[in-house]
Amino acid sequence: MHNAKIPRPPVGEFVGMNQSMQRMLITICGLGSVVAVLLVTARAQEVGIPALPMSDPETVGMSSIRLDRIKTTMQRYIDDQRLAGVVTLIARHGKVVHLEAQGWRDKEADQRMTPDTIFTIMSMTKPIVSTALMVLYEEGHFLLDDPISKWIPGYANKEVRLNPESPDPQVEPAVRPITVRHILTHTSGLSLHPDFRSSFGLPSRLGDFVRPRNTEEAIARAADRPLAFHPGDQWQYGDSTDYVALLVEKMSGQNLQTFLQQRLFRPLGMNDTHYNVPRSKTNRVAAVYRHTGPHNTIELFRTPSHLEPTFYYGGVAGLNSTVSDYYLFHQMMLNGGELNGTRILSPRTINLMISNHIGDKEVDVWGPGYGWGLGYCILTDPGRANEHLSPGSFFWTGAWNTISWVDPIEDMVAVAMTQVTPFGRINFLKDISVVASQAIVESNRHNPPTVLGYERRK
């Protein structure tokens, strides 16, 4: 079983040195901490990893020995044929202390996993698109409790279905309009499907189904469908973020891909995040596997290939990205909206996003101990939650088993990506929080965090 030790990016004045010069310098200096960073400079440049700020774990209050448990844990899944390969990243105090690729990007083709592998991130699209809408919030385009019918008139005067299981449904007028807050928090009652399923493109009756060209067409088709419940009354994970995507387009006058490229990806250096992966990068795309083999082992589901471009720039899913790119996005969030001198959002807006907006409603797809903010799942009760993270940590995942979380108390970001379906067959995503958090040997809990959600007042 192959483990590809991740090449770390170039650091400071040593950028540009060839490997022999680096080895000479390291020998002279005798600095073990420099060895890990410098000997991999050339390879990092070859594979196109952005110049991430690297550091030894001990300099940010973490243990190298304990951090190696991430590699051991991931390798166990690979050896048991539950994963083909994985890339993991841990950063603390703004420094990347762990970046590791293990296993295969495409096992059948004997292509090893590399740190610049591109993954389909599925629902990890949601926080990015929600952040895009909050950029427009800061520019005064809307208030959270504005009705979405201001931009999508067909969604005024909605009705609510009272007996969704009945073949003869009854409806009543919604007691309140659907607001921007509702679609950001999955409390809208909206669905793009007649039976309220949330997997777009997989309706119950496939007979005459034709995929809409874009979000506007999909949302227009669904305008006459009744709501699953009165807006704000329940939490239901589903299609709401496609409505967020359409609002970005309506308010900005741009398609979502262009807006994200200009306002988020380019300023943050997220050069490998795309709705449509360029043909020149197809050789970096990971194969997708599924747990259909004996004893829940993996079998090939989708071979990497160039896909025809889509114009469906969704908020529910659709983006492809790398571990490094998603780290840059979340480090910006942890920094209070700024990265490398570029400000995307105000710290106060981020605090608002990572506050629980749904009260005591349960995030039923994840379990007890969590709330929901504006685009994020929020850990509210560590005593009930599965993740070993601090209160106020925020995160989300993708259906093909990708995850990224931010722990503001410990000033830490984690990203882990693989490609396997269905979701939830293994504990891979939850294991990351345990093996990363146990590597902290100097807790940051007594220092005020840069961002943290507002407490609920009773």
N, C-alpha and C positions, 0 to 999 in steps of 0.2 A: 504494500500500500504506500502510495507516494504522498509525502508531505512537502509542499513547496514553501520553504521559508521565505517570508515576504521581504523583498528588497525595500529598504527604507529610502526615502527621498533625500536629495542633497541638502546639506545644512551649511549656512553661513559662508565663510571665506573659503571653504573647501570645494565649493561647486566648480566643476570643470576639471578637477584633477583626475588623471587616469588611475586605474586600480593599483598599479605598481607604486605610484607616488603616494597613494593613500596608505598602502601597506607599510611603506618606509616610514611615513610620518607616525603611524600607529606604533611601530616597533620602537621608534626613538622615544615617543612620549610614554609608552607603556600604559595607555589609558584604555582600560577594558570597555568603558562606556562609549568611547569613540569608535571602537571596533564595530560595534553593532550598527552604527549609523553610517560610517564612511565606506566600508567595504562594498556596499551595495549601491553606491551612487550611480554608477554607469548603467547597471541593470534597471534601476528605477526610471532613469531617463528613457531607456529603450522602450519600456512598456507604457510610458506616458502617464505615470502617476503624478498628480499635482504635487507641488512642493509643500507638503504638509509639515507643520512644525513638530519635529520628533524629539523625544526625550527618553531618558531611562526612567523606569517606573519609580525608583527610589527618590528621584528628585521631586516627585509630585505626591509623595506619601503612599506609594503602593509597593508591593513586594514582587520582584521578578519571579521568584520561585512560585509564589501563589498564582501569579498571572499565567504561568505556564499550564495551570489546570484547565484553562480554556482550550488550549490545544489538545490536551489529553481527552477532555470531554467530547470535543468535536470528532476526534479520531475514533472514539468508540462507536459513534454513529456510522462513520464510514466503514470501519472494520465489520460492523454488523450488517452492512449493506442496507442501511436505512437512509443514508445520504450518499450521493455520488461525490460531492465536494462542497466546500463552504469557504467564504471569506469573512473574517471577523476583524473588527477594529474597536479599540478602547482608547478614549482620550480623557485626560483630567487636567484641570487648570489650563486649558487651551493647548495642551501638548499631547500628541499621539504617542502612547506608550506600548501599544500592541497593534500589529497589523500582520495578519497571518492568512495565507491561502493553503488549503489542504485538499487532497483528493483530486478529482477530475472536473474540468469544465464540461467535457464531453467524453464520457467513459468509453463508449463504443469506438470512438476514433482515437483513443489514447491521448487526448488533449488534456494536459494538466491544468488544474485551476491556477489562475494568476490573479494578482491583486487588482488588475484593471478589467476583470471580467464584467460584462454587462448583463444585468439581470432585469427581467420583467418584474416591476415592483408592485403591480396590482394596486391594492388599497392604500399603499404608502404614497400614492398620488394624492390622496385626500388632504393631508396636512399642507402640502405644497400649494394646491389650488385654493385652499382656505386662506392661506397666508397671502396669496395674490389678491383675494377679495379684501383682506384687511389693509393692504396697501391703499386700495381705493377708499376704504373707510377713513383712513387718515387724511385723505385729500378732500374729504367732505362730500363724497358722492351719495352717502346714505347714512341712516341711523339703524341700529340693530333691530329696532321694532317697527321699521317701515315695512308695509306689505309688499311682497314680491310682485304683486299685480301692477305696481308702478312701472315695472319694466316688462312684465309678462302679462298683458291684460286678460288673456284667456284664463287666468287663475284667480280672478275675482269671483266672489259669491260661490265658493265651493260647497259641495255637499259631502256628507259623511255616510259611509255604508254601515248600516246597523247590524246586519247579519251576513258577514262575508262568506259563510259556508253555504248559504242558501242559494238554490238556483233561481229564486225569485227575490232578489235583494230589495231591501227597503232602505231609503235614505232620509236624511234630515239636513237642514241647513247647518253649516259649520257655525259654531258660536263665536268664532273670532277668525280674522284673516290669517293666512300663512305669512309669517314675517321672515326677514333675513336671518334673525336669530334662530328660528325654527329649522331652517335648512342647514345652518352651520352646526346645529346640535342634534340632528336626527330626531327631532320632535315634531316634524311637519305632517306626518301621516301620508306623505306623497309616495307614489310608486309609478314607475314607468311600465308596469305590467298589470294586467287585469286581475291577477290573483295575488297581488302584493308581494310577489317574489322579488328578491333583490339582485339576482344575477343577470345583469343586462345581457341580452343576446341569447338567453336560454329560457324563453317563455314556455309555458306548459304545452301550448299547441304550436308546433313548428310548421304546420302545413303551408300557409301562405305568407309566413313571416319574411319580411325583407328588412335587413338592418338599415336603420336610418342613416343618412349621409352625415349628419352632425347632431350635436346636442339640441339645437333649436328645433330640428325636425322631430326628434324623439319626444321632446317635451310638448310640442304642439299636438302630436298624436295622442298624448296621454291627458290632454286638458279636460276632457269630459269624464274622466274616471273619478269616482268618488274617493274620498280620503279613507284611510284605514281607521282613523280616530280623529277627534277634534284636535286641531293644532295646539301643541303644548301639553296635552293631557298624558301622553305616553312617550316612551323612547323606543324607536324601532330602527335598527340598522338597515340601510338600504340605499335608495337612489338619490337622496337629497343633495349630495355633492355635485351631481350633474347640473342641478339647478344653480348651485354656486358657480360652476364653470360658465353657465350661460350668462349669469349676472356680470361676471368679469367682462365678457365680450360686449354685453349691452352697454355697460357703463364706460368702458374704455374705448369702444369703437374699433377694437382690434380682435382678431381671432386669438384664442387662448394660447396657442403655441407661440405666436409672436409676442404677446404680452409677457409670458413667462421668460422667454429668451431675453427680452430687453430689460425687464424689471427685476428678475431674480437670477436666472442661470448665468448670463454673461457677467453681471456685477460680482457674483459670488465665485466665479471660476468653475461653475458646474458644466464643464465642456462635454461630458458624456451622458447628459440627461436629455432624452428625446421621446417624443411620441412615435416618431418614425426613425428607427436606427439606420444611419447611412449605410449604404452597401459596403463602403470601405471599412466599416467596423463589424461586419457580420462575423468575422473570424474570432471576435472576442465575446460573442453572445453564448451564454450557457445553455446547454441542453436542459430540457424539463423532464423530470421523472415522476412516476406515480407509485404509490404503495399497493401494487397489485400482485406482487410476487409471493412465493411461499413465505409464511410467517411474517407478513407485512414488509417484505423486502422490496427494493425498488426495481422497476422496469422502465425502459425508455418510453416516454410519452410524446415528446416533440424534439425533433432534430433541429439544431440551429440552421437557419436559412434566412435569406433576404425576403422580407414580406412586402407586399405591395403597400404603398403609402395609404394611410387612413386620414380622413378629414374629420373624424369623430374625436375631437379633443375633449375627452371627458374629465370629470372631477372624481367620479367613483373609482376609476382605474384608467390605465392606458400608458403611463410613463414607463420608460426603461432607464436604469441608472446604474451607478457603481457605488461601492462602499465608500470610496473617497468623496464622491460628489455629495452623497447624502450626509456624510459627516460635515462637510462645509456648510450645508443648509442648517443642520442642527447646532453647529457651533455658533452660527449667527444668532439663532434663537436663544441659546444659553448666554451669549454675550449681551443680551438685551437689544438685539436687532441690528448689530453692527459686526462686520468682519473685515479685517485688513483695511480699515479706513473707509469702508463703504457702508453707509447706513441704509437699511431696508425698512425697519420699523422702529417705533419708540419703545423703550422698556415698558412703559405703562400699557401700551397696546398688547404687548406680549403677556404681561400679567393678566390682562383681561382675557386673552385667548386661553390661558392655562388655568383659569378659575373654573370651578364646577358650576355649570349653568343649568343642570337638570335636577337639582335638589336630591331627593332620596330615590329617584327612579333608578332601577337597576340596569346596568349595561349587560344585558343578558347574554350577549355573545362572548363575554370575557369572564363573567362571574362577579361575586360580591367583592366589595372593597374599592370600587372604582366609580368615578363620575365621568362627565363629558363636558369638555370646553368648546371652544370655537375651532373645531377641526381636529381635536385631540382627545384621547382617552387620558383621564387624570387619576392617578393613584391617590385615593382619599383615606384609606384605612389599611395600614400595613398588617394589622392583626387578622384581616380577612382576605387580603389580596394574595395572589400566587407569586407575584414578582417580589424579589428581595431588594426593594428600592425604598427611598425615603418618601414620606408624604409630600405630595405636590409634584412628584415625577410625572412626566408626560411622554406619550409614545403612541405609535400605532404600528400595525403589521400589514403584510400582504398575503393574499390567499395562497401564493406559491412559496410560503415560508421565508419571508424576509421580515426584519424588524429593525427599528431604531428607537432608542429611548434616551431621554435626558433626565438626569437627576440633579436638580438645581442645588439641593442641600450639599451634595458631595462634589458639585462642579464637574460632573462627568457626563460624557456622551458615549453611547455604544451603538454599533451598527453590525448586523450579521445578515448575510444573504446566502441562500441556497435556492434551488428550484426543484420543488417536489410537491405533488398534490396527492390526496386532498389535504386541506389544512387540519391540523390538530391530531394527526395520527401519532406524532412523537412529541416529546417535551423539549425539543431543541430550543425553541424560542424562550421558554421560561428558564431553562438551564443557564442561559447567558447572564441573566441578572444575578443569579446565585454565584457563579464562578467569577464574575467580574467584581461584584461587591465584596466578596470575601478577600479579595486581593488588597483592599484598602487597609492600611495599617496605621494611618494617621487620619482620623475622621475630621471632616470639615464642618461638622454640624453646629459648632459654636460661632461660626463666622456668618455674617449676613449674606445670603445669596444675591446674585445680580438680578435675577427674576424669580418670582414666586407668585402663584395664584392668590387671589384675595380670599380670605376666610369667609365662610358663610355666616352671616349674622342672623341669630334667631329672634 
